[in-house]
């Protein structure tokens, strides 16, 4: 393979290589090494190199200074800012790739976030420019599918139906619009921002919008006409074409700030000029009347009222009308590329839809007026990400401010950390308690390491054995499906293979040697002031008492004691006196990874430690002396009973409910909600470098803590 630092070449060989790279399939090839663009906006897109399969992306001056011969030039659509780059491409004899936002851009509250889910890469033209062909038009012209039985179309149909059912659109920081839908039949007219590129290059102007509204009124007598404005018009950033439409009889203007799919599904007919909403109406299988020349017109799917030459060109190049799934395959699968905003991993459209569905689910859960009390400042910015929603709000304040807001009826749910003091709430106000999840981070919570997972419990908390929690209710009542059990089984293998625990993978020290003729028992120490001990242990409630009980339980066992990392670091109390250690422990393990330790023992004894659950995942026998969330379901030997736990569960069911259904996961760097599997991937990648850099001395730990606090307060993904 040639070096990425390729110098200038003469002759036609380089041009031939570059030209081949411009082909639709070749544009994904790794042979493209250097791309140039004078647009800072393009170069600032996260993971752009991975979207494009390009090794380096430079400005034109930088490429010249480095004496690099670029393979391709990048421009954004038909923006005038790309003129210089296109001129350079002509001079250098290299192809131009036209980039545009994908059909599914983001779920961020920032519509212009540099982290995008999808990108359109077109080496032929621009999809909304009807004056010349584009990659999507070329594919549809070629009629790649003989009939609807092609498996690629079956996959496209499945994903289209999934997209429609979930209402996934370009900007997904929106809530469903069902509450605002008219009760009477209506037709939908779609307004757009004035002089938008899709309007200009779609052969339309003000007259087309006027004609569209007139047609909607004339062709639908006695039916209300709803004009949906563009979100940028609502925000005041742009001007639309139909701002005075409300003066017409039977016309109602609605702000386009909710999910348009609710409107598309209920409208009797949709009128548009070139808007993407017209295309999404086709995906819903609605009748669409078009007054411009968007990419989806001219294929036999729309009622075309424009005389634009592009529409006739498209009709002339096909022997039969296009199907909606052919169009969807060309637009959402062939032309569009998908990448994870977290790490740039290549996605399928299905992966992208799953990710958006997760964001939507979290948005719906958080769509309340929330008031948080008892939250330390360094945690607030992270908690904002866990509780964000376009349909909700979050305020932080004092006890008194919370009481005032409650009295005024301004709060749907009061939020607090763990069992910190909070004002009393009435029956119509929920109390949400927050706590760290079971797969948390690389680094200790007591070192102010930001959490990658939290639980939000509306009943209690999982470690309080004295009262039910949302997790306990799930374990008693929820019926897991076969697919959920299968996912949990895969997750179990993933956790064990990755060696992941609550605080990452631990250190890399050696495990203590073990005798061959004795049963080896691991005793797991905890922070003795921890709420899980205070609320979950009725008899054995100290590390010394746990060691003594374990020694009495197995007088001849070889006992390995593992103190809690927060105790070892000096952040928390829980040290065991030397006499008890000498009498009850045969070895002390403070340096090995918990994964390696669990692999080296036969049994595990805990009070309430999560390590007991991690031991179950690795097939170890577990004895609980308290009442952790995983005790009482038939999987452990329990020295303390919880009569409320009335059901027997498999390990996979327990894992699914505790690690997938119950917590929430956020990638701290990006603010995206993620799955537990994605968080494990991130932890595994990050811990490889960080474990070698863990602070060792007391002063180093304090500096690390301060850095984590500052990052938490100033956090902005």
C-alpha positions as CSV (number, residue, x, y, z in Angstrom):
1,X,0.0,0.0,0.0
2,X,1.3,3.5,-0.9
3,X,2.2,5.9,1.8
4,X,-0.4,8.5,2.9
5,X,2.3,11.2,2.4
6,X,2.1,10.9,-1.4
7,X,4.1,13.6,-3.2
8,X,3.1,15.2,-6.6
9,X,3.0,12.8,-9.5
10,X,3.1,13.6,-13.2
11,X,1.3,12.0,-16.1
12,X,-2.2,10.5,-16.1
13,X,-1.8,7.7,-13.6
14,X,-2.7,9.8,-10.6
15,X,-5.7,11.3,-12.4
16,X,-6.9,7.8,-13.4
17,X,-6.7,6.6,-9.9
18,X,-8.6,9.6,-8.6
19,X,-11.2,9.2,-11.3
20,X,-11.8,5.6,-10.3
21,X,-12.1,6.8,-6.7
22,X,-15.0,9.0,-7.8
23,X,-17.2,6.1,-8.8
24,X,-20.1,5.3,-6.4
25,X,-18.6,2.0,-5.2
26,X,-15.0,3.2,-5.4
27,X,-15.8,6.2,-3.2
28,X,-15.9,3.9,-0.2
29,X,-12.6,2.3,-1.0
30,X,-9.5,2.7,1.1
31,X,-7.4,3.7,-1.9
32,X,-8.4,7.3,-1.4
33,X,-5.7,8.8,0.7
34,X,-5.9,12.6,0.7
35,X,-9.0,14.8,0.4
36,X,-8.9,18.6,0.3
37,X,-11.5,21.2,1.2
38,X,-11.3,24.9,2.0
39,X,-14.5,24.6,4.1
40,X,-13.7,24.6,7.8
41,X,-17.3,23.4,8.4
42,X,-16.7,20.3,6.4
43,X,-13.3,19.5,8.0
44,X,-14.8,19.9,11.5
45,X,-17.4,17.2,11.0
46,X,-16.7,14.4,13.5
47,X,-15.4,11.2,12.1
48,X,-15.4,12.6,8.5
49,X,-12.4,10.6,7.6
50,X,-14.2,7.4,8.5
51,X,-17.4,8.5,6.7
52,X,-15.3,8.9,3.6
53,X,-12.7,6.2,3.9
54,X,-10.0,8.9,3.5
55,X,-6.7,8.9,5.4
56,X,-6.2,12.6,5.5
57,X,-8.4,15.6,5.1
58,X,-6.6,18.9,4.6
59,X,-7.2,22.5,3.4
60,X,-5.8,23.2,0.0
61,X,-3.0,25.4,1.4
62,X,-2.0,22.7,3.9
63,X,-1.9,20.1,1.1
64,X,0.4,22.3,-0.9
65,X,2.7,23.0,2.0
66,X,2.9,19.2,2.6
67,X,3.5,18.6,-1.1
68,X,0.7,16.1,-1.2
69,X,-1.2,15.3,-4.3
70,X,-4.9,15.0,-3.3
71,X,-7.1,12.3,-4.6
72,X,-10.4,14.1,-4.3
73,X,-11.9,17.5,-3.4
74,X,-14.8,17.9,-1.0
75,X,-17.6,20.5,-1.3
76,X,-20.8,21.0,0.5
77,X,-23.8,20.6,-1.9
78,X,-24.0,23.6,-4.2
79,X,-22.8,26.2,-1.7
80,X,-20.9,29.1,-3.1
81,X,-18.2,28.5,-0.5
82,X,-17.2,25.4,-2.5
83,X,-16.3,27.5,-5.6
84,X,-12.6,27.7,-4.8
85,X,-12.3,24.0,-4.0
86,X,-14.0,23.1,-7.3
87,X,-11.7,25.4,-9.2
88,X,-8.7,23.7,-7.5
89,X,-10.1,20.3,-8.5
90,X,-10.4,21.3,-12.1
91,X,-6.8,22.6,-12.1
92,X,-5.5,19.5,-10.4
93,X,-7.6,17.1,-12.5
94,X,-9.2,15.4,-9.5
95,X,-12.9,14.5,-8.9
96,X,-15.2,16.4,-6.6
97,X,-17.4,14.7,-4.0
98,X,-20.5,16.6,-3.0
99,X,-21.4,16.2,0.6
100,X,-24.8,16.8,2.3
101,X,-26.5,16.0,5.5
102,X,-28.0,12.6,5.6
103,X,-31.7,11.9,5.9
104,X,-31.1,11.2,9.6
105,X,-28.8,13.8,10.9
106,X,-29.0,14.0,14.7
107,X,-31.0,13.7,17.9
108,X,-29.1,16.7,19.5
109,X,-30.8,19.8,20.6
110,X,-28.2,21.6,18.5
111,X,-29.4,21.1,14.9
112,X,-26.0,22.1,13.7
113,X,-24.0,19.7,15.8
114,X,-20.8,18.6,14.2
115,X,-21.5,15.0,15.3
116,X,-23.9,13.5,12.7
117,X,-25.4,10.1,12.2
118,X,-25.4,10.1,8.4
119,X,-23.8,11.8,5.4
120,X,-24.6,11.8,1.7
121,X,-21.6,11.4,-0.5
122,X,-22.2,12.0,-4.2
123,X,-19.4,11.9,-6.8
124,X,-21.9,12.5,-9.6
125,X,-24.0,15.6,-8.5
126,X,-26.2,16.8,-5.7
127,X,-29.5,15.0,-5.1
128,X,-31.6,18.2,-4.9
129,X,-30.0,19.8,-8.0
130,X,-32.5,18.9,-10.8
131,X,-30.5,20.6,-13.5
132,X,-28.2,17.6,-13.8
133,X,-28.1,13.9,-12.7
134,X,-27.0,12.7,-9.3
135,X,-25.9,9.4,-7.9
136,X,-29.5,8.6,-6.7
137,X,-30.9,9.4,-10.2
138,X,-28.2,7.2,-11.8
139,X,-29.2,4.2,-9.6
140,X,-32.9,4.6,-10.2
141,X,-32.2,5.0,-14.0
142,X,-30.3,1.7,-14.0
143,X,-33.3,-0.2,-12.7
144,X,-31.2,-2.5,-10.5
145,X,-34.1,-4.6,-9.3
146,X,-36.0,-6.9,-11.7
147,X,-39.0,-7.2,-9.3
148,X,-40.0,-6.8,-5.7
149,X,-38.8,-10.2,-4.6
150,X,-35.1,-9.0,-4.5
151,X,-33.9,-9.6,-0.9
152,X,-32.3,-6.1,-0.9
153,X,-35.7,-4.6,-1.4
154,X,-37.1,-6.8,1.4
155,X,-34.5,-5.3,3.7
156,X,-35.2,-1.8,2.5
157,X,-39.0,-2.4,3.1
158,X,-38.3,-3.6,6.6
159,X,-36.2,-0.6,7.5
160,X,-38.6,1.8,5.8
161,X,-41.5,0.5,7.9
162,X,-39.3,0.7,11.0
163,X,-38.4,4.3,10.2
164,X,-42.0,5.2,9.7
165,X,-43.3,3.5,12.8
166,X,-40.7,5.3,14.9
167,X,-41.1,8.6,13.1
168,X,-37.4,8.9,12.5
169,X,-36.6,12.1,10.5
170,X,-33.7,14.4,9.9
171,X,-33.7,16.3,13.1
172,X,-35.0,14.2,16.0
173,X,-34.9,16.6,18.9
174,X,-38.7,16.6,18.6
175,X,-41.7,15.0,20.4
176,X,-44.7,13.3,18.8
177,X,-47.2,15.8,17.4
178,X,-50.3,13.7,18.0
179,X,-51.6,16.1,20.7
180,X,-51.8,19.0,18.3
181,X,-53.5,17.1,15.4
182,X,-56.8,18.5,14.0
183,X,-59.9,16.5,15.0
184,X,-61.3,17.0,11.5
185,X,-59.9,15.8,8.1
186,X,-57.2,18.0,6.6
187,X,-54.7,18.2,3.9
188,X,-51.1,19.3,4.7
189,X,-49.2,22.0,2.8
190,X,-45.5,22.2,3.5
191,X,-43.8,25.6,3.6
192,X,-40.0,25.9,3.3
193,X,-37.3,28.5,4.1
194,X,-37.0,31.2,1.5
195,X,-34.3,30.6,-1.1
196,X,-33.4,27.2,0.3
197,X,-31.0,25.4,-2.0
198,X,-33.5,22.6,-2.6
199,X,-36.0,25.2,-3.8
200,X,-33.6,27.1,-6.0
201,X,-32.0,24.0,-7.5
202,X,-35.4,22.3,-7.7
203,X,-36.6,24.9,-10.2
204,X,-39.0,26.7,-7.9
205,X,-39.7,30.2,-6.6
206,X,-42.4,32.1,-4.8
207,X,-45.0,31.5,-7.5
208,X,-44.8,27.7,-7.0
209,X,-45.7,28.1,-3.3
210,X,-48.6,30.4,-4.1
211,X,-49.8,27.9,-6.8
212,X,-49.4,25.0,-4.3
213,X,-51.6,26.7,-1.7
214,X,-54.2,27.7,-4.3
215,X,-54.4,24.1,-5.6
216,X,-54.7,22.7,-2.1
217,X,-57.7,25.0,-1.4
218,X,-59.4,24.5,-4.8
219,X,-59.0,20.7,-4.9
220,X,-60.1,20.0,-1.4
221,X,-63.4,22.0,-0.9
222,X,-64.8,21.8,2.6
223,X,-61.6,20.4,4.1
224,X,-59.2,22.3,6.3
225,X,-55.8,23.1,4.9
226,X,-52.9,23.0,7.4
227,X,-49.7,24.9,6.4
228,X,-46.7,23.5,8.3
229,X,-43.9,26.0,8.7
230,X,-40.2,25.2,8.9
231,X,-38.5,25.0,12.3
232,X,-36.0,27.7,11.2
233,X,-38.9,30.0,10.5
234,X,-40.4,29.3,13.9
235,X,-37.1,30.1,15.6
236,X,-36.8,33.4,13.6
237,X,-33.6,32.4,11.9
238,X,-35.2,32.3,8.4
239,X,-38.2,33.5,6.5
240,X,-40.7,31.3,4.8
241,X,-42.9,31.6,1.7
242,X,-46.4,31.2,3.2
243,X,-46.2,33.4,6.3
244,X,-49.5,35.2,5.4
245,X,-51.4,32.0,4.5
246,X,-53.4,32.2,7.7
247,X,-55.4,35.1,6.2
248,X,-56.9,32.7,3.7
249,X,-60.2,30.9,4.5
250,X,-59.9,27.3,5.8
251,X,-56.1,27.7,6.3
252,X,-54.4,27.1,9.6
253,X,-50.6,27.7,10.2
254,X,-48.8,25.2,12.5
255,X,-45.3,25.6,13.8
256,X,-43.1,22.7,12.5
257,X,-41.4,21.9,15.8
258,X,-42.9,18.5,16.6
259,X,-42.5,15.2,14.8
260,X,-43.9,15.6,11.3
261,X,-44.7,11.9,10.9
262,X,-47.8,12.3,13.1
263,X,-49.1,14.9,10.6
264,X,-48.1,12.9,7.5
265,X,-49.8,9.8,8.8
266,X,-53.1,11.6,9.4
267,X,-53.2,14.0,6.5
268,X,-55.5,13.0,3.6
269,X,-53.0,14.4,1.0
270,X,-49.7,16.3,1.2
271,X,-48.7,19.3,-1.0
272,X,-45.1,20.3,-1.3
273,X,-42.6,22.0,-3.5
274,X,-39.3,20.3,-2.8
275,X,-39.4,19.5,0.9
276,X,-38.0,16.3,2.4
277,X,-41.4,16.0,4.1
278,X,-42.9,15.2,0.7
279,X,-40.5,12.3,0.5
280,X,-41.3,11.1,4.0
281,X,-45.0,11.3,3.1
282,X,-44.3,8.8,0.3
283,X,-42.6,6.6,2.9
284,X,-45.9,6.7,4.8
285,X,-47.6,5.8,1.5
286,X,-49.6,9.0,1.3
287,X,-50.7,10.8,-1.9
288,X,-48.1,13.6,-2.6
289,X,-48.6,16.5,-4.9
290,X,-45.3,18.2,-6.0
291,X,-44.9,21.6,-7.5
292,X,-41.1,21.6,-7.9
293,X,-38.5,19.0,-9.0
294,X,-37.2,17.3,-5.9
295,X,-35.2,14.0,-6.2
296,X,-38.3,11.9,-5.5
297,X,-40.5,13.4,-8.2
298,X,-40.7,12.1,-11.8
299,X,-40.6,8.4,-11.0
300,X,-44.3,7.7,-11.1
301,X,-44.8,8.0,-7.3
302,X,-46.0,11.6,-7.1
303,X,-48.6,13.9,-8.7
304,X,-46.2,16.2,-10.5
305,X,-47.4,19.7,-11.3
306,X,-44.0,21.1,-12.5
307,X,-42.8,21.1,-16.1
308,X,-39.2,20.9,-15.1
309,X,-37.1,19.1,-17.7
310,X,-35.6,16.8,-15.0
311,X,-39.0,15.2,-14.4
312,X,-39.3,14.3,-18.1
313,X,-35.7,13.1,-18.1
314,X,-36.5,10.7,-15.3
315,X,-39.7,9.4,-16.9
316,X,-37.9,8.8,-20.2
317,X,-35.1,6.7,-18.7
318,X,-37.2,4.0,-17.0
319,X,-39.3,1.3,-18.6
320,X,-41.6,1.1,-15.6
321,X,-42.5,3.3,-12.6
322,X,-40.3,3.2,-9.6
323,X,-41.5,1.6,-6.4
324,X,-41.3,3.3,-3.0
325,X,-38.8,0.6,-1.8
326,X,-36.6,1.1,-4.8
327,X,-36.5,4.8,-4.1
328,X,-35.9,4.2,-0.4
329,X,-33.0,1.8,-1.2
330,X,-31.4,4.3,-3.5
331,X,-31.7,7.2,-1.0
332,X,-31.3,5.7,2.4
333,X,-29.0,2.7,1.6
334,X,-27.0,3.3,-1.6
335,X,-26.4,7.0,-1.3
336,X,-26.3,7.5,2.5
337,X,-23.5,6.5,4.9
338,X,-24.0,5.9,8.6
339,X,-21.5,6.2,11.4
340,X,-21.7,6.1,15.2
341,X,-21.4,9.6,16.7
342,X,-19.5,8.0,19.6
343,X,-16.5,6.4,17.9
344,X,-17.2,6.6,14.1
345,X,-17.9,2.8,13.8
346,X,-19.6,2.0,10.6
347,X,-23.4,1.5,10.9
348,X,-26.1,0.1,8.8
349,X,-29.3,2.0,8.4
350,X,-30.8,-0.5,10.9
351,X,-28.1,0.4,13.5
352,X,-28.9,4.1,13.0
353,X,-32.6,3.5,13.5
354,X,-31.9,1.5,16.7
355,X,-29.8,4.4,18.0
356,X,-32.5,7.0,17.3
357,X,-35.2,4.7,18.9
358,X,-33.1,4.6,22.1
359,X,-32.9,8.4,22.1
360,X,-36.6,8.7,21.5
361,X,-37.3,6.2,24.4
362,X,-35.2,8.3,26.8
363,X,-36.8,11.5,25.6
364,X,-40.3,10.1,26.3
365,X,-39.2,9.0,29.8
366,X,-37.9,12.4,30.6
367,X,-40.7,14.4,29.1
368,X,-41.7,16.0,32.4
369,X,-41.1,19.1,34.4
370,X,-38.3,18.0,36.6
371,X,-36.9,19.7,39.7
372,X,-33.6,18.4,41.2
373,X,-32.4,18.9,44.8
374,X,-29.4,17.5,46.6
375,X,-27.3,17.3,43.5
376,X,-23.6,18.4,43.9
377,X,-22.4,20.9,41.3
378,X,-19.9,18.6,39.6
379,X,-22.7,16.1,38.8
380,X,-25.3,18.6,37.4
381,X,-23.9,18.9,33.9
382,X,-23.8,15.1,33.5
383,X,-27.3,14.6,35.0
384,X,-28.6,17.1,32.4
385,X,-27.7,14.7,29.7
386,X,-29.4,11.7,31.4
387,X,-32.6,13.7,31.9
388,X,-32.8,15.8,28.8
389,X,-35.8,15.8,26.5
390,X,-37.4,18.1,23.9
391,X,-40.6,17.6,25.8
392,X,-39.4,18.2,29.3
393,X,-37.4,20.6,31.5
394,X,-34.9,20.3,34.3
395,X,-34.3,22.8,37.1
396,X,-31.8,22.6,39.9
397,X,-32.4,24.3,43.2
398,X,-32.6,24.3,47.0
399,X,-35.0,22.6,49.2
400,X,-36.9,25.8,49.7
401,X,-37.1,26.5,45.9
402,X,-38.3,23.0,45.4
403,X,-41.0,23.4,48.0
404,X,-42.2,26.6,46.3
405,X,-42.3,25.0,42.8
406,X,-44.2,22.1,44.2
407,X,-46.7,24.3,45.9
408,X,-47.3,26.2,42.6
409,X,-47.9,22.9,40.7
410,X,-44.8,23.4,38.5
411,X,-43.2,20.0,39.1
412,X,-44.1,16.6,37.6
413,X,-41.2,14.8,39.3
414,X,-38.8,15.7,42.0
415,X,-35.2,14.4,41.4
416,X,-32.6,13.7,44.1
417,X,-29.4,11.7,44.5
418,X,-29.9,8.4,46.4
419,X,-31.6,8.9,49.7
420,X,-30.6,12.5,50.3
421,X,-33.2,14.7,52.0
422,X,-35.9,15.9,49.6
423,X,-39.2,17.7,50.2
424,X,-42.4,15.6,50.6
425,X,-44.3,15.1,47.4
426,X,-48.0,14.7,46.8
427,X,-49.6,11.7,45.0
428,X,-49.5,13.4,41.6
429,X,-45.8,14.1,41.8
430,X,-43.2,11.4,41.3
431,X,-39.9,11.1,43.3
432,X,-37.0,10.0,41.2
433,X,-33.9,8.8,43.0
434,X,-30.6,8.6,41.0
435,X,-27.7,6.3,41.6
436,X,-24.7,4.9,39.7
437,X,-25.4,2.0,37.4
438,X,-23.7,-1.4,37.5
439,X,-21.3,-0.7,34.6
440,X,-20.1,2.8,35.5
441,X,-16.8,4.0,34.2
442,X,-13.0,3.7,34.1
443,X,-12.1,5.1,37.5
444,X,-13.7,5.5,40.9
445,X,-16.8,7.5,41.7
446,X,-15.0,8.9,44.8
447,X,-12.4,10.3,42.4
448,X,-15.2,12.2,40.7
449,X,-15.0,10.2,37.5
450,X,-18.1,10.9,35.5
451,X,-20.6,8.0,35.3
452,X,-21.4,6.2,32.1
453,X,-24.6,4.8,33.6
454,X,-27.2,5.8,36.1
455,X,-30.4,4.3,37.4
456,X,-33.5,6.4,37.8
457,X,-35.8,4.7,40.2
458,X,-39.4,5.9,40.9
459,X,-40.1,3.5,43.7
460,X,-36.9,3.2,45.8
461,X,-33.4,2.1,45.0
462,X,-32.0,-1.4,44.1
463,X,-29.8,-1.6,47.2
464,X,-32.6,-0.8,49.7
465,X,-33.8,-4.2,50.9
466,X,-36.3,-2.6,53.2
467,X,-38.6,-1.5,50.4
468,X,-39.5,-2.3,46.8
469,X,-37.6,-0.7,43.9
470,X,-38.3,-0.5,40.2
471,X,-35.8,-3.2,39.7
472,X,-37.4,-5.5,42.2
473,X,-40.8,-4.9,40.6
474,X,-39.3,-5.9,37.2
475,X,-37.8,-9.0,38.6
476,X,-41.1,-10.0,40.2
477,X,-43.4,-9.2,37.3
478,X,-41.6,-8.6,33.9
479,X,-41.9,-11.4,31.3
480,X,-38.7,-11.5,29.3
481,X,-39.0,-12.4,25.6
482,X,-36.7,-15.0,23.9
483,X,-34.9,-12.2,22.0
484,X,-34.3,-10.3,25.3
485,X,-32.9,-13.5,26.9
486,X,-30.7,-14.1,23.8
487,X,-29.4,-10.5,24.1
488,X,-28.6,-11.0,27.8
489,X,-26.8,-14.3,27.0
490,X,-24.6,-12.4,24.5
491,X,-24.0,-9.6,26.9
492,X,-22.9,-12.1,29.6
493,X,-20.2,-13.4,27.2
494,X,-19.2,-9.9,26.3
495,X,-18.8,-8.8,29.9
496,X,-16.8,-11.9,30.8
497,X,-14.6,-11.8,27.7
498,X,-13.9,-8.0,28.2
499,X,-13.2,-8.4,31.9
500,X,-15.4,-5.4,32.6
501,X,-16.6,-4.5,36.1
502,X,-18.3,-1.5,37.6
503,X,-15.1,0.7,37.5
504,X,-13.6,-0.7,34.3
505,X,-11.2,-3.6,34.2
506,X,-9.1,-3.0,37.3
507,X,-5.4,-3.0,37.5
508,X,-3.0,-5.6,35.9
509,X,-1.3,-7.0,39.0
510,X,-0.9,-10.7,39.7
511,X,-3.5,-12.7,41.7
512,X,-2.3,-14.3,44.9
513,X,-1.1,-17.9,44.7
514,X,-3.6,-20.6,45.8
515,X,-3.1,-24.0,47.3
516,X,-4.1,-27.0,45.1
517,X,-5.8,-28.9,48.0
518,X,-8.2,-26.3,49.4
519,X,-11.3,-24.5,48.3
520,X,-10.4,-20.9,47.5
521,X,-13.0,-18.4,48.7
522,X,-13.0,-14.7,47.8
523,X,-14.3,-12.3,50.5
524,X,-15.2,-8.9,49.0
525,X,-14.8,-5.9,51.2
526,X,-17.0,-2.8,50.8
527,X,-17.1,0.8,52.0
528,X,-18.7,0.3,55.4
529,X,-20.6,3.6,55.3
530,X,-22.2,2.6,52.0
531,X,-26.0,2.9,51.8
532,X,-26.2,-0.6,50.5
533,X,-24.8,-2.0,53.7
534,X,-26.9,0.3,55.9
535,X,-30.1,-0.6,54.1
536,X,-29.3,-4.1,53.0
537,X,-27.4,-5.8,55.9
538,X,-29.2,-6.6,59.2
539,X,-26.5,-8.7,61.0
540,X,-23.2,-8.9,59.1
541,X,-22.5,-5.2,58.3
542,X,-18.7,-4.7,58.5
543,X,-15.8,-6.1,56.6
544,X,-14.4,-7.7,59.8
545,X,-17.7,-9.4,60.5
546,X,-17.9,-10.7,56.9
547,X,-14.4,-12.2,57.2
548,X,-15.3,-13.8,60.6
549,X,-18.5,-15.2,59.3
550,X,-16.8,-16.6,56.2
551,X,-14.1,-18.2,58.2
552,X,-16.7,-19.8,60.5
553,X,-18.6,-21.0,57.4
554,X,-15.5,-22.7,56.0
555,X,-12.8,-23.3,58.7
556,X,-10.5,-25.1,56.3
557,X,-11.1,-22.9,53.2
558,X,-8.3,-20.7,51.7
559,X,-9.7,-17.2,52.1
560,X,-8.6,-14.4,49.9
561,X,-9.7,-10.9,51.1
562,X,-10.2,-8.1,48.6
563,X,-10.7,-4.7,50.1
564,X,-12.8,-2.1,48.2
565,X,-10.8,0.1,45.8
566,X,-12.2,3.3,47.6
567,X,-10.8,2.0,50.9
568,X,-7.4,1.1,49.4
569,X,-7.2,4.6,47.8
570,X,-7.9,6.3,51.1
571,X,-11.2,7.9,49.9
572,X,-13.5,5.9,52.1
573,X,-13.5,4.0,55.4
574,X,-13.6,0.2,55.8
575,X,-10.2,-1.0,56.8
576,X,-10.0,-4.3,58.7
577,X,-7.9,-4.6,61.9
578,X,-4.7,-6.6,61.7
579,X,-5.9,-9.2,64.2
580,X,-9.0,-10.1,62.1
581,X,-6.9,-10.2,58.9
582,X,-4.4,-12.5,60.5
583,X,-7.1,-14.8,61.9
584,X,-9.4,-15.0,58.9
585,X,-7.6,-14.2,55.7
586,X,-4.9,-16.4,54.1
587,X,-4.1,-13.8,51.4
588,X,-5.0,-10.2,50.5
589,X,-5.5,-9.1,47.0
590,X,-5.4,-5.3,46.2
591,X,-3.7,-5.2,42.8
592,X,-5.2,-7.7,40.4
593,X,-8.2,-7.1,38.1
594,X,-11.4,-8.3,39.6
595,X,-11.9,-10.4,36.5
596,X,-8.6,-12.3,37.1
597,X,-9.4,-12.7,40.8
598,X,-12.8,-14.2,40.1
599,X,-11.3,-16.6,37.6
600,X,-8.9,-17.9,40.3
601,X,-11.4,-18.7,43.0
602,X,-14.1,-21.3,43.7
603,X,-16.6,-19.4,45.9
604,X,-17.4,-15.8,46.6
605,X,-18.8,-14.3,49.8
606,X,-20.2,-10.8,49.9
607,X,-22.4,-8.5,52.0
608,X,-24.1,-6.6,49.1
609,X,-21.2,-6.1,46.7
610,X,-21.8,-6.0,42.9
611,X,-18.8,-8.4,42.7
612,X,-21.2,-11.2,43.8
613,X,-23.2,-10.6,40.6
614,X,-20.1,-10.5,38.5
615,X,-19.1,-13.8,40.1
616,X,-22.4,-15.3,39.0
617,X,-21.7,-14.3,35.5
618,X,-18.5,-16.3,35.6
619,X,-20.2,-19.4,37.0
620,X,-18.9,-19.0,40.6
621,X,-20.9,-20.1,43.7
622,X,-22.0,-16.9,45.6
623,X,-23.0,-16.6,49.3
624,X,-24.7,-13.3,50.3
625,X,-24.7,-12.1,53.9
626,X,-26.8,-9.1,53.1
627,X,-29.6,-8.6,50.6
628,X,-28.2,-7.3,47.3
629,X,-30.5,-6.9,44.3
630,X,-29.4,-10.3,42.9
631,X,-30.2,-12.3,46.0
632,X,-33.5,-14.0,46.6
633,X,-34.1,-15.1,43.1
634,X,-32.7,-18.7,43.4
635,X,-29.2,-18.0,42.1
636,X,-27.3,-17.4,45.4
637,X,-27.0,-19.0,48.9
638,X,-28.7,-16.3,51.0
639,X,-28.0,-15.8,54.7
640,X,-30.6,-13.1,54.8
641,X,-34.0,-13.5,53.2
642,X,-36.3,-10.9,51.5
643,X,-39.8,-12.4,51.4
644,X,-41.0,-9.9,48.8
645,X,-38.8,-11.6,46.2
646,X,-41.2,-14.3,45.2
647,X,-39.9,-15.5,41.8
648,X,-37.1,-17.7,40.5
649,X,-35.1,-16.1,37.7
650,X,-32.5,-17.4,35.3
651,X,-29.1,-15.6,35.3
652,X,-29.9,-14.3,31.8
653,X,-33.2,-12.8,32.9
654,X,-31.6,-11.2,35.9
655,X,-28.9,-9.8,33.7
656,X,-31.3,-8.4,31.1
657,X,-33.5,-6.7,33.7
658,X,-30.7,-5.3,35.9
659,X,-28.2,-4.3,33.2
660,X,-30.4,-3.5,30.2
661,X,-33.9,-2.7,31.2
662,X,-33.3,-0.8,34.5
663,X,-30.3,1.6,34.0
664,X,-29.6,4.4,31.5
665,X,-26.3,4.7,29.7
666,X,-24.7,7.8,28.3
667,X,-21.5,8.3,26.4
668,X,-20.0,11.2,28.4
669,X,-17.9,12.5,25.6
670,X,-20.8,13.0,23.2
671,X,-23.8,13.1,25.4
672,X,-25.6,10.4,23.4
673,X,-27.7,7.7,25.1
674,X,-26.1,4.4,24.3
675,X,-26.6,0.7,25.0
676,X,-24.7,-1.2,27.7
677,X,-22.9,-3.0,24.9
678,X,-21.7,0.3,23.4
679,X,-20.6,1.5,26.8
680,X,-18.6,-1.7,27.4
681,X,-16.9,-1.1,24.0
682,X,-16.0,2.4,25.1
683,X,-14.7,1.3,28.5
684,X,-12.6,-1.4,27.0
685,X,-11.0,1.0,24.5
686,X,-10.4,3.7,27.1
687,X,-9.1,1.6,29.9
688,X,-6.3,0.2,27.8
689,X,-4.6,3.5,27.8
690,X,-5.8,4.9,31.2
691,X,-4.9,1.9,33.4
692,X,-1.3,2.6,32.8
693,X,-1.8,6.3,33.8
694,X,-3.8,5.9,37.1
695,X,-2.5,8.3,39.8
696,X,-0.5,6.4,42.4
697,X,0.3,8.9,45.2
698,X,-2.1,10.9,47.4
699,X,-1.2,14.2,45.7
700,X,-1.6,12.7,42.2
701,X,-5.1,11.5,43.2
702,X,-6.1,14.9,44.5
703,X,-5.0,16.5,41.2
704,X,-7.0,13.9,39.3
705,X,-10.0,14.6,41.4
706,X,-9.8,18.3,40.8
707,X,-9.5,17.8,37.1
708,X,-12.6,15.6,37.1
709,X,-14.6,18.2,39.1
710,X,-13.6,21.0,36.7
711,X,-14.5,18.9,33.7
712,X,-17.8,18.0,35.3
713,X,-18.8,21.6,36.0
714,X,-17.7,22.8,32.5
715,X,-19.1,19.7,30.7
716,X,-20.5,20.5,27.3
717,X,-20.7,17.5,24.8
